[in-house]
Amino acid sequence: MGQKGLISVSTFSVAKEYNFSRIDDDIILFDNFGKLPVPCEPSRNMGLIIGLCLQGSFRYTADTVEQCVHAGEAMIIHEGQVVDNYQRSDDVEGIAIMMSYDFFHEIVKGFHELSSLFLFSRSHPVFMLQPDEVKDVVDYFTMIKNRVDDGSRPFRRDVVRMLISAMIYDLSNAIYRIQLRSDKKPTRAEAIFSDFIRLVEQNYRSERRVGWYAHEMCITAKYLSETVKMVSRRTPNDWIDNYVVMELRVLLKNTTKSIKEISQDMCFPNQSFMGKYFKEHVGMSPMSYRKS
């Protein structure tokens, strides 16, 4: 291995200094590993990173576990993971997409196997793609970059979101192929997390209490909270709020329903309560968001 460093840009503020293709603080594209800035100390990743090595190899540690990525292998680094010990070969080439947590979940909203995808990428952060799958990811990346760089398109963000969503679905096909060959069974904690996410997907419009979900799963709220936090590094409330906020955003932007009607659909006590909830999580009122 040669140079020290790699794909470990851990904050959007640092990445912006290098003039990479991006949309606000939501998505940044890296079209060449060799151009990435070199971190000199451990750093906590501030967004989800999906990368693909096309030539050469590189190493890094995520939460102290070493990973080695070779040509043809994809990698996923989750938000909150501490990344360190970067090394890359002199001939390394590759591409990567870094997304904010909110943007990623905006993309995968409605993806009913999110828990399976999440758990797989936690236990298999590096996985081999077949040649046609590598080509597909490169083609998606090229299309996404073209759209990101074209600031004249009024629906640029929406098109990028849909393209990344399609890419994730195709990556999921590869993941399912790998899972079918694996004899590894999910742990008790992973099974609880998967069951929790499925329950949230089905009930977040009407239920936002951790205790309700724990009761449905026949475990204590404390055990559910500890387990979900251990597996995903996020609390049950974080997951529930994420689903609720994403749905509110969709309803505000893509329907003509009044804010009062939306608050009723989402089972808030009243419009004012929903307004406070939305502002706490998004930073602006529902009406301001609708107009933005």
JOZI-V448016 format. One record per residue. N is the residue number from 0. PSI is psi in radians with two decimals (none if undefined). Layout:
# JOZI-V448016
n:N psi:PSI
n:N psi:PSI
This chain:
# JOZI-V448016
n:0 psi:2.60
n:1 psi:-1.86
n:2 psi:2.67
n:3 psi:2.44
n:4 psi:2.99
n:5 psi:-2.42
n:6 psi:0.60
n:7 psi:0.58
n:8 psi:1.99
n:9 psi:-0.07
n:10 psi:2.58
n:11 psi:-0.53
n:12 psi:-0.68
n:13 psi:-0.78
n:14 psi:-0.59
n:15 psi:-0.48
n:16 psi:-0.38
n:17 psi:0.17
n:18 psi:0.68
n:19 psi:2.76
n:20 psi:2.32
n:21 psi:2.86
n:22 psi:1.89
n:23 psi:-2.39
n:24 psi:0.46
n:25 psi:-0.58
n:26 psi:2.38
n:27 psi:2.38
n:28 psi:2.35
n:29 psi:1.97
n:30 psi:0.03
n:31 psi:2.03
n:32 psi:-0.58
n:33 psi:-0.32
n:34 psi:-0.08
n:35 psi:2.53
n:36 psi:2.66
n:37 psi:1.93
n:38 psi:2.53
n:39 psi:0.12
n:40 psi:2.89
n:41 psi:2.50
n:42 psi:2.57
n:43 psi:2.15
n:44 psi:2.29
n:45 psi:0.16
n:46 psi:3.02
n:47 psi:2.32
n:48 psi:2.21
n:49 psi:2.09
n:50 psi:2.81
n:51 psi:2.14
n:52 psi:2.24
n:53 psi:-0.40
n:54 psi:2.62
n:55 psi:-2.63
n:56 psi:2.87
n:57 psi:2.77
n:58 psi:2.72
n:59 psi:2.88
n:60 psi:2.41
n:61 psi:2.02
n:62 psi:0.77
n:63 psi:-0.07
n:64 psi:2.14
n:65 psi:2.40
n:66 psi:2.46
n:67 psi:2.22
n:68 psi:2.19
n:69 psi:3.01
n:70 psi:2.33
n:71 psi:-0.03
n:72 psi:2.46
n:73 psi:2.76
n:74 psi:2.61
n:75 psi:2.20
n:76 psi:2.18
n:77 psi:2.75
n:78 psi:2.42
n:79 psi:-0.24
n:80 psi:2.47
n:81 psi:2.08
n:82 psi:2.42
n:83 psi:3.09
n:84 psi:0.90
n:85 psi:2.36
n:86 psi:2.51
n:87 psi:2.64
n:88 psi:2.74
n:89 psi:-0.41
n:90 psi:0.28
n:91 psi:2.42
n:92 psi:2.52
n:93 psi:3.04
n:94 psi:2.75
n:95 psi:2.66
n:96 psi:2.25
n:97 psi:2.22
n:98 psi:2.55
n:99 psi:2.75
n:100 psi:-0.79
n:101 psi:-0.72
n:102 psi:-0.71
n:103 psi:-0.79
n:104 psi:-0.39
n:105 psi:-0.64
n:106 psi:-0.80
n:107 psi:0.12
n:108 psi:2.23
n:109 psi:-0.11
n:110 psi:1.82
n:111 psi:-0.20
n:112 psi:0.49
n:113 psi:-0.74
n:114 psi:-0.68
n:115 psi:-0.76
n:116 psi:-0.77
n:117 psi:-0.84
n:118 psi:-0.68
n:119 psi:-0.81
n:120 psi:-0.36
n:121 psi:-0.74
n:122 psi:-0.31
n:123 psi:1.19
n:124 psi:-0.31
n:125 psi:2.24
n:126 psi:2.58
n:127 psi:2.39
n:128 psi:2.67
n:129 psi:2.76
n:130 psi:-0.71
n:131 psi:-0.54
n:132 psi:-0.66
n:133 psi:-0.81
n:134 psi:-0.72
n:135 psi:-0.78
n:136 psi:-0.74
n:137 psi:-0.73
n:138 psi:-0.77
n:139 psi:-0.80
n:140 psi:-0.76
n:141 psi:-0.78
n:142 psi:-0.76
n:143 psi:-0.79
n:144 psi:-0.72
n:145 psi:-0.71
n:146 psi:-0.71
n:147 psi:-0.70
n:148 psi:-0.26
n:149 psi:1.54
n:150 psi:-0.08
n:151 psi:-0.24
n:152 psi:2.12
n:153 psi:-0.46
n:154 psi:0.53
n:155 psi:-0.85
n:156 psi:-0.73
n:157 psi:-0.73
n:158 psi:-0.76
n:159 psi:-0.75
n:160 psi:-0.76
n:161 psi:-0.67
n:162 psi:-0.75
n:163 psi:-0.66
n:164 psi:-0.78
n:165 psi:-0.70
n:166 psi:-0.72
n:167 psi:-0.67
n:168 psi:-0.75
n:169 psi:-0.68
n:170 psi:-0.61
n:171 psi:-0.57
n:172 psi:-0.73
n:173 psi:-0.68
n:174 psi:-0.75
n:175 psi:-0.65
n:176 psi:-0.74
n:177 psi:-0.69
n:178 psi:-0.65
n:179 psi:-0.46
n:180 psi:-0.12
n:181 psi:2.43
n:182 psi:-0.02
n:183 psi:2.20
n:184 psi:2.57
n:185 psi:2.56
n:186 psi:2.96
n:187 psi:-0.75
n:188 psi:-0.73
n:189 psi:-0.66
n:190 psi:-0.70
n:191 psi:-0.76
n:192 psi:-0.80
n:193 psi:-0.77
n:194 psi:-0.68
n:195 psi:-0.81
n:196 psi:-0.73
n:197 psi:-0.69
n:198 psi:-0.73
n:199 psi:-0.78
n:200 psi:-0.58
n:201 psi:-0.40
n:202 psi:0.02
n:203 psi:-0.40
n:204 psi:-0.46
n:205 psi:-0.35
n:206 psi:2.13
n:207 psi:0.24
n:208 psi:2.20
n:209 psi:-0.66
n:210 psi:-0.61
n:211 psi:-0.79
n:212 psi:-0.70
n:213 psi:-0.72
n:214 psi:-0.75
n:215 psi:-0.50
n:216 psi:0.02
n:217 psi:0.67
n:218 psi:2.96
n:219 psi:2.71
n:220 psi:-0.65
n:221 psi:-0.78
n:222 psi:-0.71
n:223 psi:-0.79
n:224 psi:-0.80
n:225 psi:-0.71
n:226 psi:-0.84
n:227 psi:-0.70
n:228 psi:-0.67
n:229 psi:-0.74
n:230 psi:-0.74
n:231 psi:-0.16
n:232 psi:0.26
n:233 psi:2.63
n:234 psi:2.81
n:235 psi:-0.70
n:236 psi:-0.65
n:237 psi:-0.79
n:238 psi:-0.78
n:239 psi:-0.84
n:240 psi:-0.66
n:241 psi:-0.80
n:242 psi:-0.73
n:243 psi:-0.82
n:244 psi:-0.71
n:245 psi:-0.70
n:246 psi:-0.73
n:247 psi:-0.73
n:248 psi:-0.77
n:249 psi:-0.80
n:250 psi:-0.66
n:251 psi:-0.63
n:252 psi:-0.51
n:253 psi:0.17
n:254 psi:2.87
n:255 psi:0.18
n:256 psi:2.52
n:257 psi:2.82
n:258 psi:-0.60
n:259 psi:-0.76
n:260 psi:-0.69
n:261 psi:-0.73
n:262 psi:-0.61
n:263 psi:-0.74
n:264 psi:-0.61
n:265 psi:0.18
n:266 psi:0.59
n:267 psi:2.64
n:268 psi:-0.65
n:269 psi:3.03
n:270 psi:-0.67
n:271 psi:-0.73
n:272 psi:-0.75
n:273 psi:-0.68
n:274 psi:-0.76
n:275 psi:-0.73
n:276 psi:-0.82
n:277 psi:-0.76
n:278 psi:-0.62
n:279 psi:-0.64
n:280 psi:-0.44
n:281 psi:-0.43
n:282 psi:0.06
n:283 psi:2.86
n:284 psi:2.79
n:285 psi:-0.69
n:286 psi:-0.73
n:287 psi:-0.69
n:288 psi:-0.73
n:289 psi:-0.63
n:290 psi:-0.34
n:291 psi:none
